[in-house]
Amino acid sequence: MKSIVFLVGTTAEVIKCAPVWNRLSLSSTPYEIWTTGQHQGELIPLIRELLSNFIQVREISTGYKKRKFKNKFEAFYWFVSSFPKIYSSLRKEKVGLVVIHGDTLTALLGAFAAYLSKVDSIHLEAGLRSGSILDPFPEEITRRLISRVASYHLVPGDQYVQNLTKKGVKNDSILSTKYNTSLDNSLINDSLILKPACAIITLHRNEIYSRSQEILFLLKSINVYSKVPIVVFGDARSFQFLKNLRPVDSSNIKFLNKVTYIEFLKYLRAAEFIITDSGGLQEEAAYLGIPCLILRNFTERDDGLNENTIISNFNSDITLNFIRKYKEFKRPKQVIYENASSIAANFITGRASI
């Protein structure tokens, strides 16, 4: 069997790959996890939290001087310096199969390193498209580049297949996992003791920081119309951004820095509504039927659209209508009959066995 390497660099990649890792472990399929340090310092604890059987993790790159990036120059330096490390490691270790996930810079590095090393690669969460090459940036460009060099493409739903085939990707290199593997984390945590009812806000995309007036309007509207406490998840940068806006009254808003993923799920499953710029959270909200406002102009996912999920377009009327009438967007929890992680794990094992 070919050796299997998962290359991850962000918390989102770990969260969505973990159910696949656990499935591979159940079938005693050997694999390795390599990290790039794109989210330096956050990955190992998260991997320990989500893996049923923790395995040794290899750090191929360690961010910028073993710490998080402070500016774009440091991120660029990490990106450029990481590629030769990944490429040389693939060649030295004679890796047979590389698995990458999503639209991160780590996934882009892995896809091209595998391609130039003549190693087969599998792209999990392939086929997503927003329709605008610069929104979100650089994620949309990253997706399109990866689809040109990846060997196999695992899309999170049949509806995404045509995004690849119309650009020349062959049908026999595409497989639908039916839904995103991240939902398997929610499926196995149905028995969690939930937090009190709340509303959730998450912000992480760079576009948000040029939308001060729109976000200020959002916060003021929440203060006026929300009857439940607001919990904001983010990092130091997003918290400072929100605090600098100085909403009239922030007594109803609680800021939470990093919590464990399982702890976050306790808040998520108790949420009355969600306001986010995250596509992954859009998927989880659709599965749970929780009203969700997407703080973007475009989304690459169709999960829940015009049902529980509304795109804000940073329009004040859309934002206000959602906050005032969010209960109208609540939907029943979806029933899922197939296991995306099992489909992905079986495909990966099959490719490695050839």
N, C-alpha and C positions, 0 to 999 in steps of 0.2 A: 504494500500500500504506500502511496505517495505521502510524504510528510505534509501536514496541514498547518498553516500559520494564519492566525487572525491578527491583522494589524489594526490597532485602535489608538486613538489619541485624545478623544473627548469623552465626557461622561455620557452623552447621548448614545455614542457608539457602544459603550459598555452596557448600558441599560437595554439596548435593543439586541445585542449579541448574546447577552447572558442566558436567555431561555434556550438559544441554540446550543450554547456550550453545555448546558445541563442535559439536553437531549443527547448530545454526543457522548457525554459521560455515562448516561444510562445504557448506551449500547457499547460501552467500552471502546469507543473510537478515540485513538490518541490524537491530540492536537496541541498546539502551542499558542500562547498569547504574547505578542510583541507590542510594546507601547512606544509612542513617539514623544510623549510629553507635551502635546499641544495644550492639554489642561494639566499642567505640571502639579503634582502633589495630590491630585484628587482621584486618580484612577485605581491605585492599589486598594485603598480602603473600600471603594465601591465594588470592585471585583470580589473582594473577600465577603462583602455583604450579600452579593447576589449569586455567587457560585455555591452549589450544593457540595461540591468537592473542590476545594481550592487547589489550583496548580501553580507552579512557579511561573512568574511573569518575567519576561526579559525586556529590559529598558534599552531600546535601540538608540533613542535620543532622549534628552532630559530637559526639554524646553530651552529657555535662554538662561545660561549659567545656572541651571538647576532651579529656576524660579519661574513664576508666571510672567508673561509679557507685560511690559508697562506702556509700550507704544508700538506703532506700526513697523518701525525699523527693527525692533527686536523680533517681532513676528516674522518679518521678511528674512532676517538672519537665520532664525530657526528653520524656516521652510527650505532655504537654499542649502543650509548645512546638513539637514536631515536626509536629503535625497541620497547622497553617496553612501551614507551609513546604511540605509535600508537596502540599496542596490548591492553593496558589497556583502552584506549579511545574507541576502538571498542566495548569492552566488557561492559564498563560502560554506553555508549550511546545506547546500543542495536541496533547497525547499522544492516540493513538488506541486503545491497548491496554495495560493494566497487568497484569503477571504477579506474583503473590505466592505465597509458599510456607509451608505448614505452619501452626503454631499460635502463632507469636510475636506480640509486641506490634507489631512492624514490619508483619507481615502484616495485623493488625487495622487499623492506621493506613492502610495502602494500600487495603484493601478499602473502607473508608468514604470515604476521599478520592476514590477513583474513582467510587463510587456517587453522591456529592454533586456531582461534576464531570460526571456523565452520561457517563462513560467506561467502556467494557466492561472487565471484569476476569476473569482466569483464575486459579483457585486450584489450585495444584499440591499434591498430597498431601491432597486433600479427603476428607471422609467418615469420618475416624477418630473413634471414640467409645469412651470408657472405661466408660460406663454410670453414672458418678458425676459430677455436675456440679461438685463441688468437689475432685475428685481425678483427675488432677493439677490444681492451681490455679496460675495462672489459665488454663492451656492449654486445658482442656476448655470453659470459657466462651468463650474466644477462637474455638475451632473453630465452636461453635454460632452465634456472632454472624456470623462470616464467611460461613457457608452461607446466611444470610438476605439478603446483599447482593451476593455475587459473581455474575457473569453466567454463568460456566462453571466446572465442577467436574471436575478430573482426579483420579480416585481410584486408589490404588496396588494395585488388585485388584478383581475382580468382586464379591467378598463385601462390599465396603463401599458398594455402590450403594444398597442398601436403607436404610442409615442416613440417606441424604438423601431418597429418595423417600417414605419414611413420614412425613417432616416437610414434605412438599409441594413439594420440589424436582422440577422436571420432568425426565423421562428424557432428553429431547433436549438438555439442557444438561449432561449427565454423560457422561464418557468414562473408561473404564478403561485405565490404562497397563500393566496386568497385574502389575506389581511396582513397587517404589520406584526412582526414578531414581538414588538413591545407590548402588545395587548395581552400576551401570555403572562406577563408579570402581574397584570390586574386579575387575570383568571385564577392564578394560584394564590391570590391574597384576598379572596372573598370573605374570609373570616376575621379580617382586621378589626380591632376596636377603633372606631372612628373618632375623630375630633368633633367638637360642637359645630353646628351649622355655621358656615362662613362663606365668603366669596374669595376667589383667588385671583391675583394679578401676577403675571410673570413677564419680565422684560429682559431681553438679552441681545437683540439685534442692533447693529450700529445705526440703522435708519431712524430708530426711535429718538436718538439724541438731537436730531434736527426738527423734531416735532413738539417743541416745548409748549406752544399754545394749545395744541390739540390734546396733549396729555394733561395740561392744567385744567382744561374744560372737563376732561374725563374725571379727574379727581374731585373737582367741585360738584359735578353731577352725582357722583357716588355719595358724597357727603350729604347731599340733599335728599336723595331718593332711596338709598340702600338701607334696609332694615336689619342687615346682618353685618357682623364685623368683617373687615377686609384684611386679608393676609397677603402681603407682598413678598414674593420670593425673588431674590436677585443677588447681585454682588455689590461690592463697595461702590463701584462706579454708578450702577443704576440707582442705588439708594441715595447717593449724593445728588444725582440728577433730580430725583423726585423731591428731595428735601429743599433743594434750591428753588423749586417752583413755588414753594410757600403757599399751598392751598389754604383757603380761609380757615378750615378746621380739619386737622388730621388726627383727632382723638379716636376716630373709629378705624384708623389704619394701623396695622401692626407690621413691622418690617422683620422678616426672618432671613438671616444669611443661610449658609449651607446647612441643610439637615440631611439625614440619611434618606435614601430613596424610599425605603419602607415607611419612614415617618411622613414623607411627602404624600405617599399614597393614602395615608390616613386623612390628610386634609383634602386631597383630591376627591375621594369618595364621599366626603361630607359636604362638598361645595354646592351652594345654591346656584352659583353661576361662575364662569371663568372669563377673564379678560387676558389675552396673551398674544405674543407675536410668534409663538412656537407652533410649527406644523405638527410635531409629534404630539403635543398636548391637544391639538385639534382632533387627532385620531382617537385619543383616549376619551375625550369628552363625547365624541360621537358614539363610541361604544357604550359609555355609561348613560348617555342621553342627557347630559348636563348642558344647559344653555351656555354658549361660548361665543364671545366676540373676538374676532381676529384683528389685531392692530396692524394691518397691512393693506396694500393695494391689490395684491395678487396672492394666491396660494397655489402651491403645486399639488395639493390634495383635494379630492372631492368629498371626503368623509364628512357627512352631516350638513353639507352646504344647503342652505335654504330650508333646513329642518331645525336642528338644534344650533347650527353654526351660521353666523353672519359675518361677512367681511366688512370692516368699518370704513375702508377707504379714507380714513381719517376725516370722515364727514360728521359734523356735530349733530345733525338730525338723526343719522343712523345710530350714533353712540347714545344719544339721549333716549331714543325710542327703545333701544335694547335694555338700558338700565331701568327704565320705568316699567317695561313690560316683559322682563326676562322670563317670567313664569310661563308665558305663552310659547316659549321656545323649548320647554322641557319635553323630552321624549322618553318612551320606555327604554330600558336597558336592552341592548341587542343580544340575541342568542347566536352563539358561534358554534358551528358543528365540526369545524376542522381545526387542526392545530398547525399554525404557520411555522412554528419552530421545528416541529417534527418533519414537515415537508422540506424545510431548508436543510435540516441535519441529514435527512436521508439522501438528498441530492448531493450534498457535500461529500458524504461517505461514498456514494456511487462514483463521483468524479475521481476521488482519491484512489479508488480501487481499480481504475482502468490502467 
